[in-house]
Amino acid sequence: MPRLLALDSSTEACSVALIDDDVLCERYIEAPREHMLRLLPMVDEVLAERGLALRDLDAIAFARGPGSFTGLRICLGLVQGLAFGAQLPVIPVSTLAALAQTVAQQQPGAFILSAIDARMDEVYWGLFRVNGAGLVEAVGDEHLSAPEQVVYPDADIARVGVGSGWQYRPRIRDDGFTRIYENALPSARAVAQLAMPLWLAGAAIAIDADLEQALPVYLRDKVV
């Protein structure tokens, strides 16, 4: 089993998780505007808890967005520094997928519509399906749109909503949804869970060779 370190600061939450020999250590806090202060000490704490150094890891996973522009840049800057210093590959994971993964265990077989408030009267959103292993898989592309433009299949299957984008629920067609987790936030634990099969499939990126593949995904190109 590979040793994976995962980081996320793409929303109000800031978290770090370490998977080591089937043991998961994590730190999680909701601390807007404190990500730069919190993230690196959390990394040090989980490594110390397992008695590991960076060079003992196999890869570093991170939430690549979409999400907070500042949070994404803080996370990637730290990931790049750690990965370059220890010569470790990285594994980008969708923030929307990580958000959906936080509720996947309670929703086997369901469609999960993951939505994050993008400000400016818009939402980042994507549709996911929980597979037999309890992990989410994307159904289509990720989007940035007005809440009214969120769409999903009309298939006769359980549907669940998750994320801060659901504060716009009166403007999102929500028929057929059995539950909405409006207060849920993504976590490094979910990032690590989704990164594990990517590592096993050989999808990790060598940070010094394919840097352009390990960049934030903003969806919105400009912000006013």
The 8 nearest C-alpha neighbors of each residue, nearest first, counted from 0:
[[1, 20, 2, 21, 19, 18, 195, 199],
 [2, 0, 57, 3, 19, 20, 56, 18],
 [1, 3, 19, 56, 57, 18, 0, 4],
 [4, 2, 18, 58, 17, 59, 57, 1],
 [3, 5, 17, 59, 16, 60, 18, 58],
 [6, 4, 60, 16, 187, 191, 61, 15],
 [7, 5, 15, 61, 187, 14, 60, 62],
 [6, 8, 62, 187, 14, 9, 61, 13],
 [7, 9, 13, 70, 10, 74, 12, 71],
 [8, 10, 70, 66, 71, 67, 7, 64],
 [11, 9, 12, 8, 67, 66, 70, 184],
 [12, 10, 31, 29, 30, 13, 9, 8],
 [13, 11, 29, 10, 28, 8, 30, 14],
 [12, 14, 8, 28, 7, 27, 29, 34],
 [15, 13, 27, 187, 7, 26, 6, 186],
 [14, 16, 6, 187, 26, 25, 5, 41],
 [17, 15, 25, 5, 187, 188, 24, 4],
 [18, 16, 4, 24, 23, 3, 19, 25],
 [17, 19, 23, 3, 2, 22, 21, 4],
 [20, 18, 2, 22, 21, 17, 23, 3],
 [19, 21, 22, 0, 18, 2, 1, 23],
 [22, 20, 19, 18, 23, 0, 2, 1],
 [23, 21, 19, 20, 18, 24, 17, 49],
 [24, 22, 18, 17, 19, 21, 25, 16],
 [25, 23, 17, 16, 45, 18, 22, 26],
 [26, 24, 16, 15, 17, 45, 23, 27],
 [25, 27, 15, 14, 41, 16, 28, 24],
 [28, 26, 14, 13, 25, 15, 29, 12],
 [29, 27, 13, 12, 30, 14, 26, 11],
 [28, 30, 12, 11, 13, 31, 27, 14],
 [29, 31, 33, 28, 11, 12, 32, 13],
 [30, 32, 11, 33, 29, 34, 12, 10],
 [31, 33, 34, 30, 35, 11, 70, 36],
 [34, 32, 36, 31, 30, 35, 37, 13],
 [35, 33, 37, 36, 38, 32, 13, 8],
 [36, 34, 33, 37, 38, 73, 39, 32],
 [37, 35, 33, 34, 38, 39, 40, 32],
 [36, 38, 34, 35, 40, 39, 33, 41],
 [37, 39, 41, 40, 34, 35, 36, 42],
 [38, 40, 42, 41, 37, 43, 36, 77],
 [41, 39, 43, 42, 38, 37, 44, 36],
 [42, 40, 44, 38, 39, 43, 15, 26],
 [43, 41, 39, 40, 44, 45, 15, 46],
 [42, 44, 40, 46, 41, 45, 47, 39],
 [45, 43, 41, 47, 42, 46, 48, 40],
 [44, 46, 48, 47, 42, 43, 24, 41],
 [47, 45, 51, 43, 48, 49, 44, 50],
 [46, 48, 50, 44, 49, 45, 43, 51],
 [49, 47, 45, 46, 50, 44, 24, 51],
 [48, 50, 47, 46, 51, 45, 19, 24],
 [51, 49, 47, 48, 46, 52, 45, 44],
 [52, 50, 46, 49, 47, 55, 53, 48],
 [51, 53, 54, 55, 46, 50, 56, 47],
 [52, 54, 55, 56, 85, 51, 81, 46],
 [53, 55, 52, 85, 56, 87, 86, 57],
 [54, 56, 53, 52, 51, 57, 2, 85],
 [57, 55, 2, 54, 53, 58, 3, 4],
 [56, 58, 2, 1, 3, 87, 55, 59],
 [59, 57, 88, 3, 87, 89, 56, 60],
 [60, 58, 89, 4, 5, 3, 90, 88],
 [61, 59, 90, 5, 89, 91, 4, 194],
 [60, 62, 6, 91, 5, 7, 63, 92],
 [61, 63, 92, 94, 7, 93, 64, 91],
 [62, 64, 215, 91, 93, 92, 216, 61],
 [65, 63, 94, 216, 66, 93, 62, 215],
 [64, 66, 217, 216, 94, 218, 63, 123],
 [65, 67, 64, 9, 10, 68, 217, 71],
 [66, 68, 70, 9, 69, 10, 71, 65],
 [69, 67, 71, 70, 66, 72, 217, 9],
 [70, 68, 72, 71, 67, 73, 9, 74],
 [71, 69, 9, 8, 67, 73, 72, 68],
 [70, 72, 9, 74, 68, 69, 73, 67],
 [71, 73, 75, 69, 74, 70, 76, 68],
 [74, 72, 70, 76, 71, 75, 69, 35],
 [73, 75, 71, 77, 72, 76, 8, 78],
 [74, 76, 78, 72, 77, 73, 79, 71],
 [77, 75, 73, 79, 74, 78, 72, 80],
 [76, 78, 80, 74, 75, 79, 81, 73],
 [79, 77, 75, 81, 80, 76, 82, 74],
 [78, 80, 82, 76, 77, 81, 83, 75],
 [81, 79, 77, 83, 78, 82, 84, 76],
 [80, 82, 84, 78, 79, 83, 77, 85],
 [83, 81, 87, 79, 85, 86, 84, 80],
 [84, 82, 86, 80, 85, 81, 79, 206],
 [83, 85, 81, 82, 86, 80, 87, 79],
 [84, 86, 82, 54, 87, 83, 81, 53],
 [87, 85, 83, 82, 84, 88, 206, 54],
 [88, 86, 82, 58, 85, 57, 89, 83],
 [87, 89, 205, 58, 204, 206, 203, 59],
 [88, 90, 59, 204, 58, 60, 203, 206],
 [89, 91, 60, 203, 59, 204, 194, 92],
 [92, 90, 61, 63, 60, 62, 213, 89],
 [93, 91, 62, 63, 61, 190, 94, 90],
 [92, 94, 96, 95, 63, 64, 62, 97],
 [93, 95, 64, 97, 62, 96, 65, 98],
 [94, 96, 98, 93, 97, 113, 99, 125],
 [97, 95, 99, 93, 98, 94, 100, 135],
 [98, 96, 100, 94, 189, 190, 185, 99],
 [99, 97, 185, 95, 96, 100, 101, 184],
 [98, 100, 96, 97, 101, 113, 102, 111],
 [99, 101, 103, 97, 102, 98, 189, 135],
 [100, 102, 99, 98, 103, 189, 97, 185],
 [101, 103, 100, 104, 105, 99, 106, 98],
 [104, 102, 100, 106, 105, 101, 129, 99],
 [103, 105, 106, 102, 133, 107, 101, 100],
 [104, 106, 103, 102, 107, 101, 133, 109],
 [105, 107, 103, 104, 109, 108, 102, 129],
 [108, 106, 109, 129, 104, 105, 103, 133],
 [107, 109, 129, 130, 106, 128, 110, 131],
 [110, 108, 157, 106, 107, 158, 129, 128],
 [109, 111, 128, 158, 127, 157, 159, 112],
 [112, 110, 159, 127, 160, 126, 158, 113],
 [113, 111, 126, 160, 125, 159, 161, 127],
 [112, 114, 161, 125, 124, 99, 95, 162],
 [115, 113, 124, 164, 162, 123, 161, 122],
 [116, 114, 164, 163, 123, 162, 122, 117],
 [115, 117, 164, 122, 163, 118, 123, 121],
 [116, 118, 122, 121, 123, 115, 119, 66],
 [119, 117, 120, 116, 121, 122, 115, 164],
 [118, 120, 121, 117, 122, 116, 222, 223],
 [119, 121, 118, 145, 122, 117, 146, 116],
 [122, 120, 145, 117, 144, 119, 118, 146],
 [123, 121, 117, 116, 115, 164, 143, 144],
 [124, 122, 143, 115, 114, 142, 117, 116],
 [123, 125, 114, 142, 113, 141, 122, 115],
 [126, 124, 141, 113, 112, 142, 95, 140],
 [125, 127, 112, 138, 111, 137, 113, 110],
 [128, 126, 137, 111, 138, 136, 110, 135],
 [127, 129, 110, 136, 135, 109, 111, 130],
 [128, 130, 135, 108, 134, 133, 107, 109],
 [131, 129, 133, 132, 134, 135, 108, 128],
 [130, 132, 133, 129, 108, 134, 107, 135],
 [133, 131, 130, 134, 129, 135, 107, 104],
 [132, 134, 130, 131, 129, 104, 103, 107],
 [135, 133, 129, 132, 130, 100, 136, 103],
 [134, 136, 129, 128, 127, 100, 130, 96],
 [135, 137, 128, 127, 129, 138, 134, 130],
 [138, 136, 127, 139, 126, 128, 135, 96],
 [137, 139, 127, 126, 136, 128, 140, 125],
 [138, 140, 137, 126, 141, 125, 127, 142],
 [141, 139, 142, 125, 138, 137, 126, 124],
 [140, 142, 125, 124, 139, 143, 123, 126],
 [143, 141, 124, 123, 144, 125, 140, 218],
 [144, 142, 123, 122, 218, 124, 121, 219],
 [145, 143, 121, 122, 148, 146, 142, 123],
 [144, 146, 121, 147, 148, 122, 120, 143],
 [147, 145, 148, 171, 149, 170, 121, 122],
 [146, 148, 171, 145, 170, 149, 172, 144],
 [147, 149, 146, 145, 144, 150, 171, 172],
 [150, 148, 146, 147, 171, 151, 144, 145],
 [151, 149, 148, 152, 172, 147, 171, 126],
 [150, 152, 153, 149, 126, 112, 154, 110],
 [153, 151, 154, 150, 155, 110, 126, 156],
 [152, 154, 155, 151, 156, 175, 150, 174],
 [155, 153, 152, 156, 157, 151, 158, 110],
 [156, 154, 153, 157, 175, 152, 158, 110],
 [155, 157, 154, 158, 109, 110, 108, 153],
 [158, 156, 109, 110, 177, 159, 176, 155],
 [159, 157, 176, 110, 109, 111, 177, 156],
 [158, 160, 111, 178, 176, 177, 179, 112],
 [161, 159, 179, 112, 111, 113, 180, 178],
 [162, 160, 180, 113, 181, 179, 114, 183],
 [161, 163, 181, 114, 183, 115, 164, 113],
 [162, 164, 115, 165, 181, 116, 166, 182],
 [165, 163, 115, 116, 114, 166, 162, 122],
 [166, 164, 168, 167, 163, 181, 162, 114],
 [165, 167, 164, 168, 163, 181, 116, 169],
 [168, 166, 165, 170, 169, 164, 171, 146],
 [167, 169, 165, 171, 170, 166, 173, 172],
 [170, 168, 167, 171, 172, 166, 173, 165],
 [169, 171, 168, 147, 167, 146, 172, 173],
 [172, 170, 168, 147, 146, 169, 173, 149],
 [173, 171, 174, 170, 147, 168, 149, 169],
 [172, 174, 176, 171, 175, 168, 169, 160],
 [175, 173, 176, 172, 177, 158, 171, 153],
 [174, 176, 177, 173, 158, 157, 156, 155],
 [177, 175, 158, 159, 174, 178, 173, 157],
 [176, 178, 159, 158, 175, 157, 179, 160],
 [177, 179, 159, 176, 160, 180, 158, 161],
 [178, 180, 160, 161, 181, 159, 177, 176],
 [181, 179, 161, 183, 182, 160, 162, 178],
 [180, 182, 162, 163, 161, 165, 179, 183],
 [183, 181, 180, 162, 163, 184, 161, 165],
 [182, 184, 162, 180, 181, 161, 185, 163],
 [185, 183, 98, 162, 186, 182, 12, 10],
 [186, 184, 98, 97, 101, 94, 183, 189],
 [187, 185, 188, 189, 14, 7, 190, 184],
 [186, 188, 190, 15, 6, 7, 16, 14],
 [187, 189, 191, 186, 16, 190, 192, 25],
 [190, 188, 192, 97, 187, 191, 186, 100],
 [191, 189, 187, 193, 97, 188, 192, 194],
 [190, 192, 194, 188, 5, 189, 193, 187],
 [193, 191, 189, 190, 194, 195, 188, 134],
 [192, 194, 190, 191, 195, 189, 196, 134],
 [195, 193, 191, 197, 192, 196, 190, 198],
 [194, 196, 198, 197, 193, 192, 191, 199],
 [197, 195, 199, 198, 194, 200, 193, 192],
 [198, 196, 200, 194, 202, 195, 199, 201],
 [199, 197, 201, 195, 200, 196, 202, 203],
 [198, 200, 196, 197, 201, 195, 202, 1],
 [201, 199, 197, 198, 202, 196, 203, 195],
 [202, 200, 198, 199, 203, 197, 204, 196],
 [201, 203, 197, 198, 200, 204, 90, 199],
 [204, 202, 90, 89, 198, 201, 88, 205],
 [205, 203, 88, 89, 206, 90, 209, 202],
 [204, 206, 88, 208, 207, 209, 89, 203],
 [205, 207, 210, 88, 208, 209, 204, 89],
 [208, 206, 205, 209, 210, 83, 86, 88],
 [207, 209, 205, 206, 210, 204, 211, 212],
 [210, 208, 211, 212, 206, 205, 207, 204],
 [209, 211, 213, 212, 206, 208, 207, 214],
 [210, 212, 209, 213, 214, 208, 206, 215],
 [211, 213, 210, 209, 214, 204, 91, 206],
 [214, 212, 210, 211, 91, 215, 209, 204],
 [215, 213, 212, 211, 216, 63, 210, 75],
 [216, 214, 63, 64, 217, 71, 213, 75],
 [217, 215, 64, 65, 63, 218, 214, 93],
 [216, 218, 65, 219, 64, 215, 220, 66],
 [219, 217, 216, 220, 65, 143, 142, 123],
 [218, 220, 217, 221, 143, 222, 65, 216],
 [221, 219, 218, 217, 222, 216, 68, 223],
 [222, 220, 219, 223, 217, 218, 68, 119],
 [221, 223, 220, 219, 119, 68, 118, 217],
 [222, 221, 119, 220, 118, 219, 68, 117]]
